[in-house]
Amino acid sequence: MFIKPTSAYVHIPFCTQICYYCDFSKVFIKKQPVDDYLEKLLEEFRFYDIRTLRTLYIGGGTPTALSASQLDYLLSGLQEQLDLSLLEEFTIEANPGDLTADKIAVLEKSAVNRVSLGVQTFDDQELKRIGRSHNEAQIYESVSALKAAGFDNISIDLIYALPDQTMDQVKINVKKALSLNIPHLSLYSLILENHTVFMNKMRRGRLHLPNEDVESDMFTYIIDELEKHGFEHYEISNFTKPGYESRHNLVYWDNAEYYGVGAGASGYLDGVRYRNRGPIQHYLKAISEEGQARLHEEELTKTEQMEEEIFLGLRKKAGISISRFEEKFQEDFQQRYGRIVADLLTDGLLQVTGNQLRMTKRGLFLGDTVAEKFILD
């Protein structure tokens, strides 16, 4: 029997500027049919008859690239469908440069209770170098304005191991992040993706990145410094003060199902992972004709489901519960993965505590490389 998910991701693909490292589904907002898009987005949301959610996450692109009236239309349209008394966490991504007073006023009167700010770095020169449109002063202004509007659940994203970045610059970024006195931080190492400005520069030999040893030192410093200041390192890239974990992202890491709504959005329903059409016009046409816009669907085999459970679960500091895994999949974990676990224990990349299998600090730095060992050929 299909049990409806209690989480949904809503994608706003518009940006006021395209960052040099980003390969997400996005377009430059000028001359785009934004109003038509929002109308069809709400139509798709209604198609799935989404009524009760625990977590709702609006990402992008840049949701705050919308005008205040467009933002109001979107939030009101989503909220009309939902029993808000059951909605525990409603997150919206925002850019410091786009978060004007009128947009904050729209957020304040909505059910949004968590804001994730795309800061990336506090260094004005670095911000320019990575294609961001805001500056350091706007970061402080945005956080102050959000706090004044009653938002206490604020998160920021930072990227480290940026081109030519030094350890001292990372230390300054961490210090400035801590000075904001907010309860959640996400710190990602730069990953080069195809079809981005940075990848093209790299191929031409014009991008100089810190080597792996320096990147590892940066990662270790970040963990130690944030833990010293009362943050728990609860997922490879995420740090929280007690009680402020991203409940929505935990849905992904717990390998639970969720709706994905919007152009290029991904979802996971009834054992099927799907991705929506990305180009805006293709998306609009599909919603008009079918009510949904799925382009690619993949029904996961039991083996694939187990591999995803491990791959995603090991991202969390708590790791995976072996007994929960065995109960969910009716498989003997030791019999299936015992040899892989033994090798990774020997290499100091995994540890077993009671019933929990989790990565060591060194394992966390190598992240996906460790998890990939569980994907059986």
Phi, psi and omega per residue, in radians:
M1 nan 2.350 -3.118
F2 -1.337 2.097 3.077
I3 -1.751 2.168 -3.082
K4 -1.126 2.346 3.071
P5 -1.111 2.785 3.105
T6 -2.001 0.381 3.088
S7 -2.419 2.574 3.105
A8 -2.478 2.482 3.036
Y9 -1.942 2.298 -3.136
V10 -2.084 2.213 -3.009
H11 -1.850 2.209 3.027
I12 -1.915 1.882 -2.953
P13 -1.506 0.172 -3.024
F14 -1.671 2.493 3.094
C15 -2.375 2.623 3.055
T16 -1.489 -0.305 3.109
Q17 -2.704 2.499 -3.122
I18 -1.699 2.095 -3.110
C19 -1.308 2.651 -2.987
Y20 -1.273 -0.255 -3.068
Y21 -1.877 -0.058 -2.904
C22 -1.622 2.286 3.048
D23 -2.100 0.308 3.116
F24 -1.191 2.868 3.104
S25 -1.237 1.835 -3.078
K26 -2.702 2.785 3.066
V27 -2.467 2.743 3.060
F28 -1.189 2.282 -2.913
I29 -1.220 -0.479 -3.075
K30 -1.047 2.361 3.078
K31 1.162 0.302 3.078
Q32 -1.622 2.618 3.135
P33 -1.385 1.181 -2.989
V34 -1.092 -0.790 -3.111
D35 -1.090 -0.744 3.106
D36 -1.074 -0.717 -3.120
Y37 -1.071 -0.811 -3.104
L38 -1.116 -0.653 3.116
E39 -1.086 -0.802 -3.122
K40 -1.232 -0.585 3.101
L41 -1.043 -0.804 3.123
L42 -1.172 -0.547 3.079
E43 -1.121 -0.753 3.118
E44 -1.129 -0.703 3.109
F45 -1.026 -0.740 3.129
R46 -1.224 -0.560 3.129
F47 -0.979 -0.698 -3.124
Y48 -1.439 -0.036 3.125
D49 0.888 0.931 -3.114
I50 -1.440 2.016 -3.080
R51 -2.069 -0.697 -3.082
T52 -2.158 2.081 3.115
L53 -2.262 2.572 2.968
R54 -1.610 -0.652 3.127
T55 -2.328 2.465 3.080
L56 -2.363 2.312 -3.041
Y57 -2.310 2.132 3.071
I58 -1.832 2.012 -3.098
G59 -2.194 -3.026 -3.087
G60 -2.799 -2.818 0.485
G61 0.766 -2.746 3.128
T62 -2.400 1.739 3.126
P63 -0.946 -0.587 -3.116
T64 -1.437 0.111 2.951
A65 -1.278 -0.343 3.074
L66 -1.154 2.700 3.025
S67 -1.271 2.901 -3.140
A68 -1.036 -0.720 -3.122
S69 -1.212 -0.635 3.079
Q70 -1.159 -0.713 3.109
L71 -1.084 -0.745 3.118
D72 -1.087 -0.761 3.119
Y73 -1.051 -0.783 -3.134
L74 -1.112 -0.920 -3.068
L75 -1.121 -0.747 3.131
S76 -1.096 -0.734 -3.127
G77 -1.115 -0.692 3.112
L78 -1.197 -0.772 -3.061
Q79 -1.165 -0.552 3.113
E80 -1.015 -0.536 -3.068
Q81 -1.426 -0.306 -2.878
L82 -1.913 2.624 2.925
D83 -1.459 1.721 -3.006
L84 -1.173 -0.314 -3.138
S85 -1.182 -0.357 -3.122
L86 -1.703 -0.149 -3.075
L87 -1.413 1.895 -3.066
E88 -1.447 -0.691 -3.051
E89 -2.430 2.173 3.129
F90 -2.232 1.805 -3.033
T91 -1.797 2.490 2.946
I92 -2.268 2.398 3.035
E93 -1.418 2.546 -3.120
A94 -2.542 2.690 3.038
N95 -1.887 2.354 -3.129
P96 -0.915 -0.642 -3.102
G97 -1.246 -0.374 -3.066
D98 -1.751 -0.183 -2.934
L99 -1.498 1.362 -3.101
T100 -1.376 2.919 -3.108
A101 -1.039 -0.691 -3.122
D102 -1.202 -0.535 3.095
K103 -1.283 -0.685 3.079
I104 -1.094 -0.646 3.097
A105 -1.098 -0.660 3.086
V106 -1.131 -0.779 3.129
L107 -1.093 -0.696 -3.073
E108 -1.079 -0.665 -3.113
K109 -1.548 -0.022 3.120
S110 -1.615 -3.080 3.108
A111 -1.550 0.018 3.108
V112 -1.026 2.276 3.132
N113 -2.247 0.139 3.115
R114 -2.581 2.341 -3.139
V115 -2.164 2.275 3.122
S116 -1.944 1.988 -3.052
L117 -1.679 2.260 3.105
G118 -1.475 1.457 -3.081
V119 -1.454 -0.891 3.111
Q120 1.247 -0.849 3.020
T121 -2.822 2.736 3.109
F122 -1.628 -0.135 -3.036
D123 -1.487 2.041 -3.073
D124 -1.013 -0.675 3.134
Q125 -1.173 -0.728 3.108
E126 -1.120 -0.698 3.124
L127 -1.000 -0.768 3.103
K128 -1.117 -0.747 -3.068
R129 -1.115 -0.466 -3.110
I130 -1.773 0.085 3.036
G131 1.489 0.366 3.099
R132 -1.494 2.648 -3.053
S133 -1.765 -0.139 -3.132
H134 -1.702 3.020 3.055
N135 -2.200 3.065 -3.054
E136 -1.039 -0.745 -3.098
A137 -1.027 -0.660 -3.116
Q138 -1.187 -0.453 3.097
I139 -1.110 -0.877 -3.124
Y140 -1.125 -0.699 3.135
E141 -1.073 -0.774 -3.101
S142 -1.128 -0.793 -3.130
V143 -1.113 -0.763 3.131
S144 -1.078 -0.763 -3.115
A145 -1.159 -0.675 3.106
L146 -1.139 -0.758 3.116
K147 -1.093 -0.718 -3.141
A148 -1.118 -0.504 3.129
A149 -1.483 0.054 3.056
G150 1.688 0.136 3.121
F151 -1.526 2.038 3.069
D152 -1.856 -0.283 -3.134
N153 -1.680 1.467 -3.104
I154 -2.054 2.389 3.074
S155 -2.158 2.628 2.977
I156 -2.206 2.617 3.019
D157 -1.731 2.362 2.984
L158 -2.220 2.596 3.050
I159 -2.023 2.359 3.060
Y160 -2.094 3.018 -3.023
A161 1.087 0.686 3.070
L162 -1.332 2.859 3.128
P163 -0.941 2.266 3.100
D164 1.095 0.185 -3.103
Q165 -1.277 2.422 3.122
T166 -1.816 2.894 3.088
M167 -1.054 -0.665 3.137
D168 -1.080 -0.675 3.122
Q169 -1.153 -0.661 3.091
V170 -1.114 -0.752 3.136
K171 -1.059 -0.717 3.123
I172 -1.135 -0.757 3.114
N173 -1.030 -0.787 -3.127
V174 -1.121 -0.746 3.134
K175 -1.060 -0.773 -3.129
K176 -1.190 -0.639 3.096
A177 -1.095 -0.773 3.134
L178 -1.115 -0.573 -3.106
S179 -1.183 -0.303 -3.141
L180 -1.255 -0.324 -3.135
N181 0.953 0.974 3.075
I182 -2.065 2.795 -2.939
P183 -1.607 -0.013 -3.079
H184 -2.584 2.354 3.108
L185 -2.330 2.395 3.020
S186 -2.031 2.171 3.139
L187 -2.153 2.052 -3.067
Y188 -2.013 2.464 2.985
S189 -1.405 2.600 -3.123
L190 -1.112 2.252 3.063
I191 -2.032 2.240 3.134
L192 -1.442 2.138 -3.127
E193 -1.931 2.624 3.075
N194 -1.081 2.730 3.070
H195 1.086 0.561 3.042
T196 -2.131 2.770 3.121
V197 -0.994 -0.752 -3.093
F198 -1.121 -0.699 3.138
M199 -1.135 -0.700 3.110
N200 -1.103 -0.696 3.101
K201 -1.120 -0.745 -3.118
M202 -1.034 -0.760 -3.111
R203 -1.155 -0.435 3.119
R204 -1.641 0.119 3.109
G205 1.260 0.433 -3.073
R206 -1.977 0.327 3.119
L207 -2.220 2.103 -3.069
H208 -1.941 1.897 -3.079
L209 -1.827 2.643 3.046
P210 -1.016 2.528 3.135
N211 -1.307 3.037 -3.007
E212 -1.094 -0.617 3.130
D213 -1.142 -0.750 3.116
V214 -1.138 -0.756 3.123
E215 -1.063 -0.699 3.105
S216 -1.116 -0.716 3.092
D217 -1.102 -0.686 3.114
M218 -1.095 -0.792 -3.135
F219 -1.051 -0.822 -3.135
T220 -1.096 -0.762 3.134
Y221 -1.054 -0.806 -3.108
I222 -1.023 -0.845 -3.122
I223 -1.055 -0.886 -3.082
D224 -1.059 -0.777 -3.064
E225 -1.184 -0.737 -3.118
L226 -1.241 -0.678 3.105
E227 -1.123 -0.631 3.095
K228 -1.054 -0.513 -3.112
H229 -1.732 0.385 2.991
G230 1.495 0.212 3.076
F231 -1.610 2.463 3.047
E232 -1.700 2.295 3.115
H233 -1.479 1.491 -2.950
Y234 -1.617 -0.160 3.093
E235 -2.676 2.723 -3.004
I236 -0.694 -0.843 -3.022
S237 -1.910 0.126 -2.964
N238 -2.204 2.448 -3.063
F239 -2.309 2.376 -3.058
T240 -2.407 2.583 2.870
K241 -1.370 2.712 -3.055
P242 -0.901 2.215 3.055
G243 1.563 -0.015 -3.083
Y244 -1.968 0.377 3.062
E245 -0.975 2.638 3.037
S246 -1.316 1.783 -3.096
R247 -1.106 -0.595 -3.134
H248 -1.162 -0.825 -3.124
N249 -1.153 -0.497 3.064
L250 -1.102 -0.478 3.061
V251 -1.058 -0.761 3.108
Y252 -1.126 -0.827 -3.043
W253 -1.251 -0.408 3.051
D254 -1.479 0.042 3.104
N255 1.062 0.624 3.109
A256 -1.598 2.896 -3.085
E257 -1.514 2.712 -3.113
Y258 -2.765 2.719 3.036
Y259 -1.433 2.502 2.983
G260 -2.126 2.090 -3.031
V261 -2.172 2.340 3.115
G262 2.059 2.904 -3.107
A263 -1.121 2.182 3.114
G264 1.367 0.011 -3.117
A265 -1.263 2.625 3.045
S266 -1.924 2.592 3.092
G267 -2.479 3.049 -3.110
Y268 -2.542 1.818 -3.067
L269 -2.290 2.254 3.019
D270 0.914 0.784 3.102
G271 1.371 0.042 -3.115
V272 -1.991 2.150 2.997
R273 -1.553 2.363 -3.128
Y274 -2.395 2.775 3.056
R275 -2.305 2.366 3.130
N276 -1.400 2.790 3.036
R277 -1.011 2.434 -3.074
G278 -1.575 -0.917 -3.104
P279 -1.002 2.350 -2.998
I280 -0.985 -0.837 -3.085
Q281 -1.116 -0.644 3.101
H282 -1.130 -0.707 3.124
Y283 -1.111 -0.856 -3.118
L284 -1.017 -0.762 -3.119
K285 -1.112 -0.771 -3.114
A286 -1.110 -0.734 -3.139
I287 -1.149 -0.724 3.124
S288 -1.049 -0.684 -3.041
E289 -1.540 -0.623 -2.999
E290 -2.162 -0.197 -3.115
G291 1.492 -0.322 3.074
Q292 -2.412 2.948 -2.977
A293 -2.325 0.537 -3.099
R294 -1.156 2.266 3.122
L295 -1.839 -0.769 -3.032
H296 -2.172 2.155 3.117
E297 -2.182 2.460 3.136
E298 -2.436 2.006 3.084
E299 -1.448 2.102 -3.038
L300 -1.382 2.395 3.017
T301 -1.298 2.925 3.109
K302 -1.046 -0.718 3.127
T303 -1.058 -0.773 3.135
E304 -1.125 -0.681 3.110
Q305 -1.095 -0.712 3.129
M306 -1.163 -0.727 3.133
E307 -1.098 -0.720 3.121
E308 -1.143 -0.674 3.131
E309 -1.007 -0.741 -3.129
I310 -1.298 -0.826 -3.088
F311 -0.992 -0.808 -3.112
L312 -1.357 -0.720 -3.083
G313 -1.127 -0.597 -3.127
L314 -1.245 -0.243 3.058
R315 -1.160 -0.461 -3.099
K316 -1.445 2.562 3.106
K317 -1.069 -0.618 3.137
A318 -1.223 -0.335 3.136
G319 1.253 -2.591 -3.119
I320 -2.083 2.528 3.082
S321 -1.489 2.076 -3.101
I322 -1.127 -0.717 -3.122
S323 -1.166 -0.665 3.109
R324 -1.135 -0.692 3.113
F325 -1.063 -0.831 -3.097
E326 -1.133 -0.646 3.133
E327 -1.192 -0.720 -3.090
K328 -1.190 -0.725 -3.015
F329 -1.880 -0.059 -3.133
Q330 0.940 0.800 3.133
E331 -2.291 2.591 3.055
D332 -1.446 1.955 -3.036
F333 -1.086 -0.787 -3.097
Q334 -1.064 -0.770 -3.101
Q335 -1.099 -0.690 -3.037
R336 -1.452 -0.697 -2.993
Y337 -2.133 0.088 -3.037
G338 -0.924 -0.778 -3.079
R339 -1.170 -0.700 3.134
I340 -1.114 -0.787 -3.135
V341 -1.073 -0.775 -3.124
A342 -1.026 -0.770 3.137
D343 -1.103 -0.741 -3.097
L344 -1.263 -0.518 3.043
L345 -1.155 -0.759 3.132
T346 -1.075 -0.674 -3.122
D347 -1.372 -0.046 3.117
G348 1.275 0.431 -3.104
L349 -1.787 -0.364 3.121
L350 -2.216 2.768 2.996
Q351 -2.466 2.613 3.080
V352 -2.020 2.174 3.077
T353 -2.136 1.868 -3.083
G354 1.062 -1.996 -3.071
N355 -1.756 0.002 -3.047
Q356 -1.794 2.307 3.037
L357 -1.843 2.130 -3.100
R358 -2.487 2.865 3.119
M359 -1.415 2.624 2.958
T360 -1.377 3.054 3.095
K361 -1.024 -0.726 3.140
R362 -1.155 -0.678 3.103
G363 -1.082 -0.703 -3.135
L364 -1.082 -0.666 3.125
F365 -1.114 -0.648 -3.117
L366 -1.496 -0.204 2.963
G367 0.638 -1.808 -3.019
D368 -1.076 -0.553 3.138
T369 -1.053 -0.690 3.118
V370 -1.202 -0.856 -3.088
A371 -1.078 -0.565 -3.112
E372 -1.127 -0.384 3.139
K373 -1.087 -0.407 -3.094
F374 -1.496 -0.079 3.126
I375 -1.511 1.858 -3.057
L376 -1.426 2.396 3.111
D377 -1.271 nan nan
